[in-house]
C-alpha cells in the first residue's frame, strides 16, 4: 500500500505550481501552470478543492487529482473564497459605477462543480466581503448594514431564508461543527459597551451567550474545531494609558452553551501576539505581553495549566495531531523556533529559521514549513522544510515568493507515532550565489533595540562571566575595566577563528577522487548526526562534543550540496 503524500502550492512572480511533499519535494506532473501572473490561490478548508485567479479568470480543480472542475472567465477578480467542502466559491472584483449610478454586482457566488453563477451582490469594501458557509454547506450568510442575512446555500441570492437584525453589527463569524452557531460583534457607541453575542442557527430570538466589554474597536474570533467555544481577541486603535504604541488588547472566552464566559487571565502586561486552539478543542495557548513575551497553556475553562516561559516569541501552532507545539518568534524577531512535546510539555528542540515570515505544519504533523515571502522581505525568498526533531531536510530558493501553503487533509489520515528520527536531508539548494548562507544559530537572550549590536551583558550570568574572565560575551576581545586579564590556554595568544566551510568554487577545484572521498565523509557525518538525533529523541543525554556535532548539521548539508552541484 503506497504511503500517502502531502501536497502544497506556491505562487511567485514567475509561476504558480503545485508540489508533492515528503519524500519527493518536486512539482506534480500533470498540473498545467497558468501562463500569466497569478493573483491568489486557495485550498478549501478540508482540502477537496484548489482554485486560483489570474487576469483572465478563475480555474477550479479537484485537489486530489488536479483534474479541472471549471474555468470561470472573469477578468477583474481580485480575491476568492471557497466553501468548506469546496462545492461553492465566492469571488470579489473591484466595484465600478453603472450608467444609472448604482454599484456593480462585484461579489459573485459560483457552483464549482459546473461553473454556473448562483448569485451576485454589490459589495463596496473588500474588508469582510467574503461569504461564509456552515461546515456542512447547508447554509450561507452575508453581512449588510444592520443585519446578517442567511440563505440555504443552493438558493443563495434568492429570497432571504432568515435575518439576524442588530443595529451597528460590524463583524460576524459562523462556527464549525455539527450544530452551527453565529457570533456577532457590535462595537462601543454612545457610551455603551461593545458586545459579542452568539446565536444558534436559525434561533435568533434569544442569544445563547452574551458578553459586554469596553476597549474594543475591533475583534478577531477564534473558534475551536468542535464549534463549542469561542475566543474573542479585542483591540483598540489607541492605548489611552500610554503603555503601548499599538493600542490595547484583551482576550475573552465564551462557551456556545451559554453556561460559561470570562476574561482570560493574562499575567503579563502588553499585547496578545497570537492564540491557537488545540486540535482536541479542549485547550488553547496564548503568547502575550511586552517583549520578551510569555506563552501559557490554558484548559477548557481558561485556567492556566502550564507556562512555557518568557522569550522573544509571537507565534504558536499545534501540529494537526496535537502531539507537538511550535512556539516561535518571526517578523522583527530572530526566527527562533521552539518545539514542545504536548504529553510531557518538555522542549524537544530549538532551531532558527532566520527571516521567516510564514510558518505552517504539514498535514502529517511531521514537517514544519517556513518561508520568507515578498513583500515582507524582498531578498532570500524561498521555503524550507524542517523535520519535527528540528532537522532541516529541504530548502528551495524562489525569487519573489508571494504565497505558499499546504493542502489541508484530515489528521486521521496521518496518525502520529512517537517522536521519530529525522530522515536524511533530501536536497539543499543554495539560496543565492555559489553557496548558501549558513543557518543562523538562535540569538540567545532577548536584547532591546538600543542594546543590539553592542557587547553589553544582558543577564546576570553574563555579567558574572565578564568579571571573572575579563572578556565580554560571545568570545569578544573587548576588555572590561577593572577585571583582571586572563591568559588563554594556548599561551596567551587568541584562538584563531574557525575556517569557513568550503565554497562551491573550492569544491570544483579538487580531483574527482578527492570529491568522492569528501562526499563519503560528509555522508558519514550525516549518518552519525542522525544517530545522535535518535538518541536525543529517546531521552538520552548527549555530551558537549555530540551537541556540537548536531549543531554542525546545516553546514555539513550545505557543503554536501555544493559538492553534488559541481
C-alpha positions in Angstrom: 0.0 0.0 0.0 1.6 3.3 -1.1 2.4 5.9 1.6 0.1 8.9 1.3 2.0 12.0 0.0 1.2 15.5 1.2 0.7 18.4 -1.3 1.4 22.1 -1.2 1.3 25.1 -3.6 3.3 28.2 -4.0 2.9 31.4 -6.0 5.8 33.6 -7.2 6.2 36.5 -9.6 7.1 34.0 -12.3 4.9 31.0 -11.7 2.2 29.1 -9.8 3.0 25.5 -9.1 1.7 22.5 -7.1 4.3 20.2 -5.4 4.3 16.9 -3.6 5.6 16.8 0.0 8.0 14.4 1.6 9.8 12.5 0.2 9.7 13.9 -3.4 9.5 17.7 -2.9 9.0 18.3 -6.6 6.3 19.7 -8.9 3.4 17.3 -9.5 3.3 16.1 -13.1 0.1 16.8 -15.0 -0.7 20.2 -13.4 -0.8 22.8 -16.1 0.7 26.0 -14.8 -1.0 29.3 -15.8 0.9 31.2 -18.5 0.0 34.6 -16.9 0.6 36.1 -13.5 -1.5 34.6 -10.7 -3.2 36.9 -8.2 -4.0 34.4 -5.5 -4.7 30.7 -4.9 -6.8 28.9 -2.2 -7.5 25.4 -0.9 -10.9 24.7 0.5 -10.9 24.2 4.3 -10.9 20.4 4.1 -8.6 20.2 1.1 -11.1 18.9 -1.5 -10.8 21.8 -4.0 -8.0 24.1 -5.2 -8.5 27.3 -7.1 -6.5 30.2 -8.5 -7.2 33.6 -10.1 -5.4 35.4 -12.9 -6.3 38.4 -15.1 -8.2 36.0 -17.4 -10.4 34.4 -14.7 -10.6 31.7 -12.1 -9.8 28.0 -12.6 -11.0 25.4 -10.1 -9.6 21.9 -9.6 -10.2 18.7 -7.7 -7.2 19.0 -5.3 -6.5 15.2 -5.1 -6.3 14.5 -8.8 -5.7 18.1 -10.0 -8.4 17.5 -12.7 -10.1 20.8 -13.7 -13.6 21.3 -12.4 -14.4 24.6 -14.1 -13.0 27.6 -15.8 -14.7 30.9 -15.0 -14.0 33.8 -17.4 -13.9 36.9 -15.2 -11.1 39.3 -15.9 -11.2 41.5 -12.8 -11.3 39.0 -9.9 -9.1 40.3 -7.1 -9.8 37.6 -4.5 -11.7 34.4 -4.0 -13.0 32.2 -1.2 -14.1 28.6 -1.2 -16.7 26.9 1.0 -15.5 24.3 3.5 -16.3 21.3 1.3 -15.4 23.2 -1.9 -18.7 23.0 -3.7 -19.2 26.8 -3.7 -16.9 29.7 -4.4 -17.2 33.5 -3.9 -15.2 36.0 -6.0 -14.7 39.7 -5.4 -14.0 42.3 -8.0 -13.2 46.0 -7.6 -16.6 47.8 -7.7 -17.5 50.1 -10.6 -20.4 52.5 -11.1 -23.0 51.7 -13.7 -24.7 54.2 -16.0 -27.7 54.5 -13.7 -25.4 55.4 -10.8 -25.8 52.1 -9.0 -22.9 49.9 -7.9 -21.8 46.9 -10.0 -22.6 43.4 -8.8 -19.0 42.6 -7.9 -19.5 39.9 -5.3 -20.4 36.6 -7.1 -21.2 33.1 -5.9 -20.4 30.1 -8.1 -21.1 26.4 -8.2 -17.6 24.9 -8.5 -18.8 21.6 -10.0 -20.4 23.3 -13.0 -19.0 26.8 -13.1 -22.6 28.2 -13.0 -23.3 31.6 -11.4 -25.6 31.2 -8.4 -25.9 34.7 -7.1 -24.4 38.2 -7.4 -24.3 41.2 -5.0 -23.0 44.7 -4.8 -20.1 44.8 -2.2 -18.1 48.0 -2.0 -15.5 47.1 0.6 -13.1 44.2 0.3 -13.0 44.0 4.2 -15.3 41.4 5.5 -16.6 40.8 1.9 -16.4 37.0 2.0 -19.4 34.9 2.2 -19.4 32.3 5.0 -20.8 28.8 4.9 -21.6 26.3 7.7 -19.3 23.3 7.7 -21.9 21.1 6.0 -22.6 23.9 3.5 -26.3 23.7 4.2 -26.4 27.4 5.0 -24.5 30.5 3.9 -24.5 34.1 5.2 -23.6 37.6 4.4 -23.5 40.8 6.5 -25.1 44.0 5.3 -25.9 47.2 7.2 -27.7 46.4 10.4 -28.2 42.6 9.8 -26.7 39.3 8.8 -28.6 37.6 6.0 -28.9 33.8 5.7 -29.7 31.5 2.8 -29.9 27.8 2.1 -26.7 27.5 0.0 -28.4 26.1 -3.1 -30.7 29.1 -3.1 -28.2 31.8 -2.3 -29.2 35.2 -3.7 -32.9 34.3 -3.8 -35.4 35.1 -1.1 -33.5 35.5 2.3 -34.1 32.5 4.4 -33.5 34.2 7.8 -32.3 37.6 9.1 -30.4 38.4 12.3 -31.1 42.1 12.8 -28.7 44.0 15.0 -28.1 47.8 14.9 -24.4 48.5 14.5 -23.2 45.0 13.8 -19.7 45.2 12.4 -18.5 41.6 12.2 -19.9 38.0 12.2 -18.5 34.5 12.2 -20.1 31.2 11.6 -18.9 28.3 13.9 -17.6 25.0 12.6 -19.1 21.8 13.9 -22.3 19.9 13.6 -24.5 22.4 15.4 -23.7 25.7 13.8 -23.9 29.0 15.7 -23.2 32.6 14.7 -21.2 35.1 16.7 -21.6 38.8 16.1 -19.7 41.9 17.2 -21.1 45.3 17.9 -18.5 48.0 18.7 -18.9 50.6 21.5 -21.1 53.5 20.7 -22.6 56.5 22.6 -21.0 55.3 25.9 -22.4 51.8 25.6 -20.0 48.9 25.8 -19.1 46.6 22.9 -21.0 43.3 22.7 -20.3 39.8 21.4 -23.4 37.6 21.1 -23.8 34.1 20.0 -27.0 32.6 18.5 -27.9 29.1 17.4 -28.8 28.9 13.7 -31.7 29.8 13.0 -33.0 30.6 16.5 -32.3 34.3 16.6 -34.9 35.4 19.1 -32.6 34.9 22.1 -28.8 34.8 22.2 -27.3 31.7 23.8 -24.3 33.8 25.1 -23.7 37.5 25.6 -20.5 39.3 26.7 -20.1 43.0 27.1 -16.8 44.9 27.5 -15.1 48.2 26.8 -11.8 48.9 25.0 -12.8 47.1 21.8 -12.7 48.9 18.4 -12.4 45.7 16.5 -12.1 41.9 17.3 -10.8 38.7 15.9 -12.7 35.5 16.6 -11.2 32.0 17.1 -13.5 29.0 17.2 -12.3 25.6 18.5 -12.7 22.9 15.9 -15.9 21.5 17.5 -17.6 24.9 17.4 -18.4 24.7 21.1 -16.2 27.6 22.4 -15.0 30.9 21.1 -12.0 33.1 21.9 -12.5 36.8 21.2 -9.4 39.0 20.8 -10.4 42.6 21.3 -8.2 45.5 20.2 -8.3 49.3 20.5 -6.5 51.6 18.0 -5.0 53.7 20.8 -3.9 52.7 24.3 -5.1 55.6 26.4 -2.8 54.5 29.3 0.1 55.2 27.1 1.7 51.8 27.8 1.6 50.6 24.2 2.0 52.3 20.9 -0.1 49.7 19.2 -3.3 50.0 21.3 -4.7 47.7 24.0 -5.7 44.1 23.6 -7.7 41.7 25.7 -8.9 38.1 25.3 -12.3 36.7 26.3 -13.7 33.2 26.4 -17.3 32.3 25.6 -19.0 28.9 25.6 -21.7 28.3 23.0 -23.8 26.6 25.6 -24.1 29.9 27.4 -23.0 28.4 30.7 -19.6 30.0 30.9 -17.7 33.1 29.9 -14.8 35.0 31.3 -11.8 37.3 30.5 -8.7 35.1 30.0 -6.3 35.9 32.9 -3.1 37.1 31.2 -0.5 37.9 33.9 1.9 39.9 31.8 1.1 43.4 30.6 1.3 44.1 26.8 -0.4 42.9 23.6 -1.7 39.4 22.7 0.6 38.3 19.9 -1.0 35.0 19.0 -3.5 32.4 20.2 -4.4 28.9 19.0 -6.7 26.1 20.0 -5.5 22.6 20.4 -6.9 20.1 17.9 -8.9 18.4 20.6 -10.8 21.7 21.2 -10.2 21.4 25.0 -7.2 23.7 25.5 -5.5 26.7 23.9 -2.2 28.5 24.0 -1.7 32.3 24.2 1.5 34.3 23.5 1.2 37.6 25.2 2.9 40.5 27.0 5.6 43.1 26.1 8.7 41.6 24.7 10.1 39.2 25.7 6.6 37.6 25.7 5.1 34.9 27.8 3.4 31.7 26.4 0.8 29.9 28.5 -1.3 26.8 28.1 -5.0 27.1 29.3 -7.6 24.5 29.8 -11.2 24.5 28.5 -12.3 26.8 31.4 -9.5 29.3 30.7 -7.4 28.2 33.7 -3.7 28.5 33.2 -2.2 25.0 33.2 1.5 25.4 32.1 3.9 28.3 31.4 6.3 27.8 28.5 8.5 30.6 29.9 9.3 34.2 28.8 11.1 34.5 25.5 11.0 36.8 22.3 8.2 34.8 20.7 5.0 35.9 18.8 3.7 32.7 17.1 2.2 29.4 18.3 0.7 26.4 16.4 -0.1 22.8 17.3 0.7 20.2 14.7 -2.6 18.7 13.4 -2.3 15.6 15.6 -1.8 17.7 18.7 1.4 16.0 19.6 3.9 18.9 19.1 3.5 22.6 19.8 5.6 25.2 17.9 6.3 28.5 19.7 8.4 30.9 17.6 9.4 34.5 17.0 9.1 35.8 13.5 8.9 39.2 11.8 11.1 41.6 13.8 12.3 38.8 16.0 15.2 36.4 15.3 13.3 33.4 13.9 13.9 31.0 16.8 11.5 28.1 16.8 10.9 26.0 19.9 9.2 22.6 19.7 7.4 21.1 22.7 6.1 17.6 23.3 2.5 18.1 24.3 2.5 15.0 26.5 5.5 15.9 28.7 5.4 19.7 28.0 9.2 19.5 27.6 11.1 21.3 24.9 12.3 18.7 22.5 14.2 21.0 20.1 15.1 24.6 19.2 16.4 25.9 15.9 16.4 29.1 13.9 14.5 30.0 10.7 16.0 33.4 10.1 13.9 35.9 8.3 10.9 33.6 8.1 7.5 35.4 7.6 5.3 32.2 7.2 5.2 29.0 9.2 2.8 26.1 8.8 2.7 22.4 9.9 2.3 19.8 7.2 -1.0 17.7 7.5 1.1 14.7 8.5 2.4 16.6 11.5 6.0 15.6 10.9 7.2 18.6 8.9 7.2 22.3 9.5 7.3 24.7 6.6 8.9 28.1 7.0 9.1 30.7 4.2 10.5 34.1 3.5 7.9 36.0 1.5 7.7 39.2 -0.6 6.9 42.0 0.2 7.7 41.3 3.9 11.3 40.7 2.7 12.4 41.0 -0.9 15.7 39.1 -0.6 16.4 35.4 0.2 12.9 34.4 -0.7 12.1 30.7 -0.6 10.8 27.9 1.7 12.4 25.4 4.0 11.1 22.0 5.3 12.1 21.0 8.8 11.5 17.6 10.4 9.7 17.8 13.8 13.0 17.0 15.5 14.4 20.3 14.2 16.4 18.9 11.3 16.4 20.9 8.0 15.7 18.4 5.3 14.8 20.5 2.3 15.3 24.1 1.1 14.2 25.8 -2.1 15.1 29.3 -3.2 12.2 31.1 -5.1 12.6 34.6 -6.4 9.7 36.9 -5.3 7.8 34.3 -3.4 4.3 35.8 -2.6 2.4 32.8 -1.2 2.9 29.2 -0.1 0.6 26.8 1.7 -0.2 23.1 2.4 -3.3 21.4 1.1 -5.4 20.7 4.2 -6.1 17.0 4.9 -7.6 15.2 7.9 -5.2 14.4 10.7 -6.7 10.9 10.9 -5.1 10.1 7.5 -1.7 10.5 9.1 -1.7 9.0 12.6 1.2 10.4 14.7 3.6 7.9 16.2 6.1 8.7 18.9 8.9 11.2 18.1 10.6 9.6 15.2 14.2 10.1 14.0 14.7 12.6 11.2 15.2 11.4 7.6 18.4 12.2 5.8 18.3 15.6 4.0 16.9 15.2 0.5 18.2 18.4 -1.1 19.6 21.7 0.0 19.7 24.3 -2.8 21.8 27.4 -2.3 19.7 30.5 -1.7 21.9 32.6 -3.9 25.4 32.5 -5.4 27.7 29.5 -5.3 27.0 28.6 -1.7 24.1 29.1 0.6 24.2 31.3 3.7 24.6 29.3 6.9 21.5 28.9 9.1 21.9 31.4 11.9 22.0 30.0 15.4 19.4 31.2 18.0 20.5 34.6 19.2 20.1 33.8 22.8 18.5 36.2 25.3 16.3 38.9 24.0 18.0 42.3 23.8 16.2 45.6 23.5 16.9 47.5 20.2 19.1 50.1 21.9 21.5 47.4 23.1 21.6 45.3 19.9 25.0 45.2 18.2 26.8 46.0 21.5 28.7 43.6 23.7 26.9 44.8 26.8 25.9 42.0 29.1 22.1 41.4 29.4 21.9 38.7 32.0 23.4 38.2 35.5 25.3 35.1 34.4 26.9 37.1 31.5 28.0 39.9 33.8 29.5 37.4 36.3 31.4 35.7 33.4 32.7 39.0 32.3 34.0 39.9 35.7 35.6 36.5 36.1 37.3 36.3 32.7 37.8 39.9 31.7 36.1 39.3 28.4 32.7 40.3 27.0 30.2 37.7 25.8 30.5 35.6 22.7 34.2 35.4 22.8 34.8 39.1 22.2 38.3 40.5 22.9 36.8 43.7 24.4 38.3 44.2 27.9 36.1 45.0 30.9 37.5 47.9 33.0 38.6 46.7 36.5 38.7 43.0 35.5 42.0 41.0 35.6 43.3 39.8 32.2 43.1 36.0 31.8 45.6 34.2 29.7 44.2 31.8 27.1 45.1 28.1 27.2 47.3 28.4 24.1 49.9 30.5 25.9 48.2 33.9 25.8 47.5 34.0 22.1 44.0 34.5 20.9 42.4 31.4 19.3 42.1 31.6 15.6 38.6 31.8 14.1 37.3 28.6 12.7 37.9 28.2 9.0 34.8 28.8 6.8 33.1 25.9 5.1 34.4 25.2 1.6 32.5 27.0 -1.1 31.3 25.6 -4.3 34.3 27.2 -6.1 36.8 25.3 -3.9 34.8 22.1 -4.3 35.2 22.3 -8.0 39.0 22.7 -7.7 39.5 19.2 -6.3 40.0 16.0 -8.3 37.1 13.6 -8.8 38.6 11.1 -6.4 39.0 13.7 -3.7 35.5 14.9 -4.3 34.0 11.4 -3.9 36.1 10.9 -0.7 34.7 14.1 0.7 31.2 13.2 -0.2 31.6 9.8 1.6 33.0 11.5 4.7 30.1 14.1 4.8 27.5 11.4 4.3 29.1 9.5 7.2 28.8 12.6 9.3 25.2 13.0 8.5 24.6 9.3 9.5 26.3 10.0 12.8 24.2 13.1 13.3 21.1 11.1 12.6 22.1 8.5 15.2 22.6 11.3 17.7 19.1 12.7 16.9 17.7 9.2 17.6 19.5 9.1 20.9 18.2 12.5 21.8 14.7 11.5 20.8 14.9 8.6 23.2 15.8 10.9 26.0 19.5 10.0 26.3 21.7 12.8 27.5 24.3 14.0 24.9 27.8 15.2 25.8 29.1 18.6 24.7 31.1 17.3 21.6 27.9 15.4 20.5 25.8 18.5 20.8 28.4 20.4 18.8 28.2 17.8 16.1 24.4 18.2 16.0 24.8 21.9 15.5 27.1 21.4 12.5 24.3 19.6 10.5 23.3 22.6 8.4 26.9 23.4 7.4 27.6 19.7 6.5 24.4 19.6 4.4 25.4 22.8 2.5 28.9 21.5 1.9 27.5 18.3 0.6 25.1 20.2 -1.7 28.0 22.3 -3.0 29.9 19.1 -3.9 26.9 17.5 -5.6 26.1 20.7 -7.6 29.6 21.0 -9.0 
